[in-house]
Amino acid sequence: MAKKELSVGELSRRSGLPVSTLHFYERKGLIASERTSANHRVYRREILRRVTVIKIAQSAGVPLAEIAEALSQLPRDASPDTHDWERIAENWHDGLTRRIELLTALRDKMAICIGCGCLSVQRCPLVNENDELAKDGPGARLIQGV
């Protein structure tokens, strides 16, 4: 029968993350441990899935604050079920889609910028394609998402 809890060392080995990172996640409220009678940290087995989601989301560029917000919607005292994870996926869908679009534009159009030296957002395909900002008149514009 599998143990219900993982030690911090076991969680570190299973997740591939250093113990210090797991402690950092705990300080940020992303994961939670319990204490044994000997005052050692132990983690419920489902924390491994939570850590995996954190790790993957961070590697995809999702800010830790967004990850924390999403994970705060999961139950703390029970294992999240499929519906809990689906809800997070739905909430992240549009933001991840936008991030993918920006990364794709950067990947596909970055070569245009290398050595360009134009210093002009008038014709820059990355930040002002087709001079869309000009329709709002002259002057500086806040460019969202860049």
MOHUPE-V860107 format. One record per helix or strand of 3 or more residues. SS is the DSSP state (helix for helix, strand for strand). FROM is the first residue (numbers start at 1). LEN is the number of residues. If there is no record, write none. Layout:
# MOHUPE-V860107
SS|FROM|LEN / SS|FROM|LEN
This chain:
# MOHUPE-V860107
strand|5|3 / helix|8|8 / helix|19|9 / strand|41|4 / helix|47|13 / helix|64|8 / helix|82|32 / helix|129|8
